[in-house]
Amino acid sequence: MARPRSLITVASRPRSLITVASRPRSLITVASRPRSLITVASRPRSLITVASRPRSLITVGWTLLLTAAIASGQSDKLEGRQHWWNLAQNDLAAALSVRDNWNVAKNVVVFVGDGLGVTANTAARIFKGQKQGRSGEEGYLVWDRFPNTALLKTYNVDKQVPDSAATATAFLCGIKGNYYTLGVDPSVTQGDCAASKNPAFHTSSILQWAQEAGKDTGIVTTTRVTHATPAAAYAHSADRDWECDSNLGKKGAGCKDIGAQLITEAPGRNIKVILGGGRQALGASHGVDNNSSCSRRDGRDLTKEWLNDKFTRGLTARYVTTSGELDRVDPRHTEYLLGLFDDSHLPYEIDRLVGASGSPSLKDMTVKALRFLRKNRNGFFLLVEGGRIDHALHDNQPHRALEDTLAMDSAVAAALKEIDLEETLLVVTADHSHVMTINGYPDRGNDILGISGDISKVDGLPYTTLMFTNGPGYNYTVNRNQVRRPDPRLINTKHPDYRFLAAVPTPPNEETHGGEDVAVWAVGPMAHLFHRTHEQNYVAHVMAYASCVGPSLNRCERPAHASFTRGPVPAAKPPPPRPRPAAVHVAAPAVTATAFRTSGGLPKFPTLSPVLQQLLNDNEQKIVTALGTESVKSFSATSDVRQLLGRNVVLPHGQ
């Protein structure tokens, strides 16, 4: 094997692969180990040809690096020094070839893992790998391989540790608010109905900005569609619990509940696709009232009102309640879609009834929504929430939380197959963290849901790798002034119902959030604007600037050094906006957008479109990982390789 200095990496990151085609039917491997796979992309528009003959095609794209999230197989022994050296060199070479995407984002998709803090993300990454028969630590979730990552500060205006309503207001509306409030600015505190009715205190969202720019919008969630995260996109409320009229109480008297706002007011009534749970809060329960959700006292069935509104406006609309009904909806012949698949929240993924009479997966709902929304030439905005990750952690049940995280992982992978990353900004983030920790000194590959292997020097018992600082998993007794806890070796800690040990007791489902920063991962136009530690409300401003909507509608110029992989997308002519108090926006200096192009008029920099997204496997996305770089000797047109990478290439053996 040639020395590392004589090799080049064509893919954008380590552990991502090169696509070489001599003939579409010849998929070949370049090494005896499955970790080094060369495969073929089938979409010509997504390929970059860097050789003069079709027999030598190299395709470069971010989805190659994204789908390397699946990582390599684990060997029988731990990796040696050369593995780590090559891995780092590969990563360095990849970093040197990164090119920013300055295109206008025609579409924006944001995935929110509710409660998916960095600890939960790490545990889910390990869990994913272990389910595939590997050690787990070396693997990746799909978004772990996105080219841009940053940290977000999640505190509320009035709380050090936040709740989901105020955090959603921050990343969807661009303004931080107070604990338990949604869609309102800091002038409104929890329960202040009078203040929340003042339009001057309302915050508009990225969803509303997209609608005002002529784009279609959608919401997908595994929670009730009136729950905190989705509600921040369309409602204004002093209390996130005011989901239906019976929850308003004395404090909320005179305020409109969140469900009614969704169905009867803009922007909620104009959302093209709404998929999730929450029939009961909308007055359309299928059975006995679920005490985890509120019930309407006004006798209204808001699903019928939703349908009547669409029919009155001459629009085609469908309301569905099962997975089978959702599957049968044809996006080509339907303009509006409302799907409510449970009276309250959807079941956890591990408990979900699979089949036509059950509820759809997050992946199923995401794909259906994208196929609906992409019909609009002006583009779309889609919010997708894996909301039950949060609920499982509140109950100290990480097994359920990790399964729901992997369901979101599958949904993100499926979304990559439906979108074009040259014109779509894809963001994955969390609203807040939880108080779960990964502790002890477990061996590499130790079951993430198992026992760490350490024995306490105080009570002589082992403990699990995952634990909580508070929650209903508290389980201590006192015997003769000695604190005792159960021996986890006598318990099936991998059972979904097992509550992991907590230090401080709380009632069921009331483990608290954590206050540390959360991560944001991004790919697509302007993803590079996520680049350090930011305030959480910064997210909405990046999405707006990337897509030239809302506060960036009239100040979307790119700087002079920007380069484009396709021409700027003309902004859609917005309909007359409804009167609303606008947030104060500080005007930025205007600069002329100039694309850096070659003499032939084509963009110099390689496309960042997802050239291998169609190769994602629906189940395990088995794109394996290359640990080494590939030689230029494999390709015939080295000058084109130099142009592709934008830097000098050292040829092997003096070629």
N, C-alpha and C positions, 0 to 999 in steps of 0.2 A: 504493500500500500504506500502510495506517495506521502511525503511529509505534508502536514496540515497547511504549510504556507503555500503549497502548490495546488491547493484545492480551492474551490469556490462553493459558496452556498447560494443557490438560486432561489430557494424558498425564502420567505421573509423572516422566519424564526427557526430556532433549532427545533428538532423533533417534528418538523413539518417537511413535507416531501416534494420531490420534483416529479413533474408529469412529463413523460417522454413517450411519443407515439411514432412508431414506424408504420403500423397498420392498426386501425381501431380494434381489430380482433385479437391483437397480440398484447395482452397484458402480461408484463414480465416483472420479475423481481430482480433486483441488482445485488442481492446478498442472500446467503443461505438462511439468514435469520429473517423472520417476518417483520422485523423492525425497520427494514429498509426496503420499502415498496415503491416501485415506479408504476404508475397507472395512467389512465387516459381520460381526459375530460371530453365530453361529447358536445359541448356548446361552442361552436366556432367563434361566436361573437365574444366569448369570454377568454379566448386564447391569445397569447402573444407569440407570434412566430419569430424566432430569433435565428433561424437558419434558412438558407435559400431553398432547401428541399423539404417536402412534407415529411420525409422519413426522419427528420431531426427537429422535432417540435419541443420547445420547453414552455410550459405554462406556469405562470407565476401568479399567485393570488392569495388574498388573505384567508379565504375559506380553507385553503390547504393547511395553513397554520391553525385555523380555528378548529378544524376537525381532527387535528392531531391531539385534541383533547382526550383522545382515547388511549394514547400512550402505548408503550411497548409491553411485551410479555416479560414476566419476571423470571430471571434465571434461577438455577438451583442454589447459587451462592451470591453473596453481595457483590456489588460492582467494584471493580478495581480502579486504580488511579487513572488509567488511560481513559476509562469511561467518563470520569468527571472532568478531565482535561478537555476531551473532545466536546463534551456537552457545553462547557463554558466557551470554548472557541467557536463553536457553532452558533451559540447565542450572540456572541460578539459580532461575528460576521453578519448575522441576520440584522442586528441593530443598526449596523452601518449601512444597510441597504433600505432602511425604512423610508418611505416617501409619504408625506402628508397628503390627504385628499381634501382639496379646497372647493370641491363642487358644491353647488346648492343642493340641499337635501329635498328632493321632491316628496319623500316620505320619511316619517319618523316612527319608530317602534320602540317603546320602552317597556322592559320587563322589570317587575318589582318582586323580589323575593321578600315577602313580609317577615321581618325578624331575622333575615339571613345575614347575620353579622359575620365577621371574618372567621370566628371560631366555628360556627355552624357550616360555613362554606368549606373550611378545611376538613371538617369531619365528613361532609358529604362527598368531597373529592376522594377521600380514603375509602368510604363506604362503596362508592361507585366502582373503584378498582377491585375491591375485595369481592364484590358481587360477580366480577368478571374473572375471578380466580387468581388475581394478582395480589401483590403486597398492598397496593393502594396508594402509598405515599407519593410514588413517582408519577401518578396519573394526573389528569386534568378534568375539570368540568369544561364544557364548551366555551364558556365566556372567559375562563382562565387564560385562553390563548388569544383573546382580543388584543390588538396592538396598543391600546391606550387604557391606562388604569390610573385612578386617583383615589383620594380619600375624601370623605364628606363629614363635616361636623354636624351632628344631628340635634343638638340641644334646641329646645323651644325658647321662645322669648322669655317665658316665665319659669321654665323648668330645666334643670341640668340634665335629667334623663327624660326623654320625650315620649309622646304617644304617637300613634299612627295617623291621627287626623291632622295634627299640626305638621308632622313631617311630610305628609302627602301634599298639604297646602304649599309647603316650601318647594318641593321639587317639581310640582305641577304648575304652580302659580307664580313662583319667583319671589315670594315674600314670606318671611317667617311669621308665624302666628303663635297664639297662646295654646297651652295644653288643652286638649279635648275640643278645640274649635276647628272648623274646616271651611275653607273658602272665604275667610274674612281676615282682615289685617289685625295688628296688635291692639287696635282700639276696642276690640271685642274680647271679653273674657268669658270663661265658661259659664253658661246659663244666662247670659245677658241677652234676652230675646229682643228687647227694644233696640239695643245697639246693632244687633245682627240684621235688623230690618232696614238699616240706613244704607242706601246704595253706595254712599261715599266710602263705606268701610268694606265693601265687597272686593274680592280679588278675582280677576278673570284668569282663566287657565290656558295652558298650551292647547287643550282640546278646543276651547272657544276660539282661540286665535286661528287655529287651523280651519275651523268652519268659516270664519270671517274672510279667510283667504280663498274660499271656494273649494276646500278639500273635504273629503269624507272622513268620518271619525268612528272609532269603535272602542268598546270596553269589554275585556274578557277577564273573569276572575273566578276563583274557586270559593270565594266568600259570597255573602249576599251582595247584590249589586248596589245596595244602599249602604254598604259598610264603609268604613272610614276612608280607605285608599281610593276606591272608585268614586265615592261621593265628592271628594275634593276636586274632581275634574268638572263637576257640574252644579254643585249645591253651595249654599251659603247658610251656615248654621252655627249657633253658639254652643251646640252640644251634639257631638257625634252620635249620641244615643237617640236623638229625635228622628229615628228612621221611619216611624209611622205615627199617626195622630194620638194613639193611646199612650205613647211615651213622652208626649210634650209636658204633661203635668202642669202645675201652676206656673212654674218658671217659663215654660214655653207657650203659654196661652197667647194666642194672637200670631204665633209664628207658623209658617208652613213647614210641614214635615218633609224630610229628605225624599221619601218615595214620591210624594206629590210634586216636588220640584223636578224630579227626574222625568216624570210623565207629562207635565203640563207647562213647563217653562223652558226657555232656551238657556243654555245650549242642550240640556238633556233631551228634550223632545226631538231634536234634530240629529241625535246620534244614530248612525245607520245600523250599527251592530251592537247589541247588548247581550252578553252571554254570561251566565253565572247562576247563583242561587237567589233565594229571597222571595218566593211567591207569597209567603204569609204577610210580609210587610206591605205588599202591594194589594192585599185583599183577595188573593187567588189561591189560598191554601188547598191542598189535595186531601187533607185528612184532619186528624186531631191537631189542635194548635200545638206548636213546638214552643216550649217555654224558653228556648234559647233565642227566640225571635219575638218581636212585638206583633200584636194583632190589631187590625184596623177596627175602630168603633164606629166609623162614619158609614159603614156599609158599602163603600165604594170598591169596585174591582178595577184597579188601575190598569190591568192588562187589557181589559175591554175598552177602557178609555183610550189606551195607546192605539189599539187597532182602529177604533172609530176616528181618531184624529188623522191617521194615515189615509183611511178610505175617504174621509171628507176632503182631504187635499188631493185626491186622485192618485194616490201612491199605492204601489203593491207592497204588501207587508205580510209577514208570517210570524206567528207565535208558536213556539214549540216547547215541549217539556220532557222529552226523552232523547237519548242518544240516537235512536233510530229515526225519529222525526227530524232531528238536526241533519243527519246524513242525507235525508231525502230532499232537503231544501236546495234548489238550484239557484246559485248566485246570479246567473245570467238573466233570470226572469223574476227576481225579487229585489226590491229597492231597500226595504227595511226588515231587520230580523231581530226579534226578541226571543231569547231562550232562557227559561228559568227551570232549572233541573232539580230543585229541591225546595221545600218550604223554608228552610233556613240555609245554612252553608252546604256546599257540596260535600260528600263524604271524603275522608282522607283517601289518598290514592290506594293505600294498602287495603282499605275497606270497600272500595268502589265496586259496585255491581257492573261487571262488564257485559255488554250485549245491548240489543236494540231497546230493551225496556229499562235499562239502567241510565246512568249519567255519563256524559262524555268525559274524556280525559282533557287535561289542559292543552295537550298537543292537538287533539281533535278540534277544540274550540278555536285555538289560535289559527290553525290552517284554514278553517272555514271563514273566520273573520278576514284574514288576509285576501282570500279569493273574492270576498265581497268588496273589500275596500279598493283593491287595485284596479277596479273598473274606471275609477275617476282619473281623467287625464291630468288633473291638477295635483293629484297625490292624495296622501292620507296621513292621519295620525292614529296610532293604535296603542292603547294601554293594556298590558297583560299582567295580571297579578297572581302569583303563587301564594295565596293568602293563608293557607292552612299550615304552612311551615310555622308561622307565628303561634297558632293555636296549640299545636303539639308541644312546642317549647314551653308555653304557659302552663302546661300540665306535666312538665318534666318527662315527656315521652319522646326522646330524640329519634327512636326508630321510625315513628310516624313522620317526624319532621324531615328526616333524611330521605325517606321514600318520596315525600312530596317535593323535595329539592331535586331529586333525580327526574321526577315528572316534569319539572320546569326545565331541566337540562334537555330533556327530549323535545320539549316545546320550542326551545331556542334553536336546537339543531334542525327541527322541521321548518322553522321560520326562515333559516338561512337558505333553504331550498326554494323558498317562495319569493324571495326578494333579490334585488340587484344592489349590491353594496356600493356601486358607483353613484347611486342616486338615493340610497336609503341609509339613514343614520339609525343604528341599532344600539341601544343603551340597556345595560343590565345593572341593577343596583338593589340596595335594600333601603328600607325606611329607617330602621334602627336595629340594634343588636339585642341579645338576651344574656342572661347571667350564667350560661353554660361555659364550662372550661374543659380543656383537654389536659389531663394531669397525670402525675406519676412518671415513671420511666419505662413505658412498655417497649418490648422488642419491636423491631421493624416487622411489619406485617401482622402485628397483634390485632385481633378483632376489635374494631373501633367501638363495638357495642359490648365488649367483654371486660374482663378484669385486667388491670394494668400489669399484674405480676409482682408488684411490690407488696411487702407485708409491713403494716404499721408497727413501729417499735413501741408504740404505746399500748394498743389493745390486741396486738397479735393477729389482726385480720387483714386480708387484702381489701382492695377497693377498685371500683370501676374506673376506666379511663375517662369517661364522661361523668361529670358531676355538676351540680348547680349550687350557687350561693344561697338561693332561697327557692321556695316552692312547696307543693304538696308532697314531694318525695321525702320530706323530713321524716325520719324514722329512728328516733333515739329513745332509749329508756334509761332509767337510773336504778341501779341495784347496789345498795350499801355504799352510797356516795360515789359510785363508779358509773360513768356514762357508757352505755352499751349500744351497739348498732348491729343490724343483721349481718350474717356472713354471706356475701354475695355468691360464694361458691355453691350455696344451697338453693340458689334462685336462678331461674332462666332469665338472665338480663337481656336476652335478645328478643323476648316476647314483646310485641307492640304495646301491650298494656302495662309493661313494667315501668314504674316511675323511678328514675335514677335519684340517688340520694341527694338531698338538699341540706344546707347548713341551718337555714332559718325557715320555720314553718309558715305556710300560707294556706288559705283554702284552695280547693281544686280549681285549676285553670287560672290561678292568680300569681304565678311566678312573674316577676317584674321584668321589664325591659332592661337592657344595659345601656350605658351612656357613652361608650367608646365610639370612635369614628367607624363608619362603614365604607365599603369599597364601591366604586363605580367602574364598570368596564364598558368600553365603547369601540365601535368599528363603523367605518363609513364616513361620509362627508363631515368634516369638522370634528371628528372624534379626537383629534390631537389637542383640542381645547381643554380636555380633561387631562391635566398634567401635573398636579401637585395636590396639596390639601386645600379644599375649597369649603365654603359654607354650602349647606345643602340646597339652598334656594338658587345657587348658581346653575343647577342642572336645567331648570326651565329656561334660563337665558341662553344657554348653549343650544338647546333644541330650537328655540325661536330664531337665533342667529343662523343656525345651520339651514333652516328651512325658509328664512325670510318672512316670518309671520310675526304678528303681535308687535312687541316693542322694536323688532328689527324689520318690520314691513317696509319702512322707508329709509332704513339705514343699514343695508345689507351688503355694502361694498366690501370686497376682499382687498387685502393689502397688496401693494405693488409686487411683493415677492411671491405671491400666491401662484400656484400652477394648477392646471385643470386637466383631468383625464377626459372630460367632455365639456362642451360649451356650457356656460351658465344657463340655467333653466329660467326662462322668463317667468316673472311672478304672475300668478293668476290675478285677473282683475277682481278685486274683492267686491262683494255686494255692499250696499250701504250699511255700515255698522249700526247696530241699535245703540241708542244713547247709553253711556255708562261712564262712571267716573274712572278716568284713566290713572294708572300709577304714574308717578313722576319718573321720567326717563331722561337721563343726562345724554345729550347729543354727543356722538363720537365724531372726531374729525373725519371728513370724507376722503377716501383715497381711491384712486382708479384701480380697478381690477385688470391686471394684465397677465395673460397666460404665458408661461415660458414654453416656447415651442421650438421644434427643430426647423431646419430650412425647408423641409417638405410640408410644413404647416401642421404636422401632427404633434400631439403632446409628447414631450421628451420622456416624462416619467411613466413607468409601467402602470397599467390599470390595476386598481385595487378591487376590481369586481370579484365575486366569489366563483373562481373558475372551476373549482371542483366540488361545488356544493351539491351537485346532483349525485355525487358518489357517497354521500352520507347514508349509512345503513339505518333503516328506520328503528332498529332495536338497539344495537350496540355501536353504531357508526364506526365500523371497523376500518378506519384509516389508521394504519400503524405508523410508528415513528422511526425516523432515520436518526441514528446516533452519530453518523459521520457525514462529511460533506461529499459532494460528487465532483468528479474531475471535469475540467473543460474539455479534456480529450474525448469526452462522450459526444461532443457537439461539433458541427462542422464550421460554423460561422462565428469565430471568436470575437470578431469586431462587433457583431450584434450583441454578443454577451456583454461586452464592455459597455455598449450603449445602454443596454437594459439595466445594468447595475449602476451606471453613472460613475464608475470608478475603474481604475486599472485592474487588470487580472493577470496574475502570474501564471504562465502556462507550464504544465508539467513537462519535465524532461526537455526543456529548452525549445519547445515547439514555437 
